[in-house]
Amino acid sequence: PGSGRCELCAAGSESGTAASECSLCAAGRYSTEGSEAGCLECRPGSRSGLGAAACEPCRPGTATNSSDGSCSVCPAGTFSHGFAEVCEECPVGKVSGYGSSSCMLCPAGTYADSPALPCRDCDERTWSLPGATACTAFDAGSWNVERMRQLRDHVADGVSGAPERIW
């Protein structure tokens, strides 16, 4: 003050043109100490609070909320691995809960035909393997042999234990 010389703003703040004081960087923006560029926007998939000197990545199960620069939790039926700009939709036949970092197969005896819906039970006249997008009707007279083959293949693929409902 009064010395006539310019001083650099501290990290997390900036000075506008012809401003004599430093102001904090807004949420979603940052600056490093001595930066002449002012506050910079965090890159997609990361966030910062008010007066930040750096941005931090969004955690798995969250993604950048463009309205306020924060990380928002992924809704059910979506996921993120972290540092995400958006939550990705689970593929059909898989589901996820609120804040998930991955999607899981619907278990045997259930199906999901939409990524935003939970797994639904097959009715008593139908069956499914894990990850099904629909249930299959029993084929009268031959379903036992076919279902046992699929159960055998299912267990041989390294899945521990038998599915709860194969038919």
Rosetta blueprint (number, residue, H / E / L):
1 P L
2 G L
3 S L
4 G L
5 R L
6 C L
7 E L
8 L L
9 C L
10 A L
11 A L
12 G L
13 S E
14 E E
15 S L
16 G L
17 T L
18 A L
19 A L
20 S L
21 E L
22 C L
23 S E
24 L E
25 C L
26 A L
27 A L
28 G L
29 R E
30 Y E
31 S L
32 T L
33 E L
34 G L
35 S L
36 E L
37 A L
38 G L
39 C L
40 L E
41 E E
42 C L
43 R L
44 P L
45 G L
46 S E
47 R E
48 S L
49 G L
50 L L
51 G L
52 A E
53 A L
54 A L
55 C L
56 E E
57 P E
58 C L
59 R L
60 P L
61 G L
62 T E
63 A E
64 T E
65 N E
66 S L
67 S L
68 D L
69 G L
70 S E
71 C E
72 S E
73 V E
74 C L
75 P L
76 A L
77 G L
78 T E
79 F E
80 S L
81 H L
82 G L
83 F L
84 A L
85 E L
86 V L
87 C L
88 E E
89 E E
90 C L
91 P L
92 V L
93 G L
94 K E
95 V E
96 S L
97 G L
98 Y L
99 G L
100 S L
101 S L
102 S L
103 C L
104 M E
105 L E
106 C L
107 P L
108 A L
109 G L
110 T E
111 Y E
112 A L
113 D L
114 S L
115 P L
116 A L
117 L L
118 P L
119 C L
120 R E
121 D E
122 C L
123 D L
124 E L
125 R L
126 T E
127 W E
128 S L
129 L L
130 P L
131 G L
132 A L
133 T L
134 A L
135 C L
136 T E
137 A E
138 F L
139 D L
140 A L
141 G L
142 S L
143 W H
144 N H
145 V H
146 E H
147 R H
148 M H
149 R H
150 Q H
151 L H
152 R H
153 D H
154 H H
155 V H
156 A H
157 D L
158 G L
159 V L
160 S L
161 G L
162 A L
163 P L
164 E L
165 R L
166 I L
167 W L
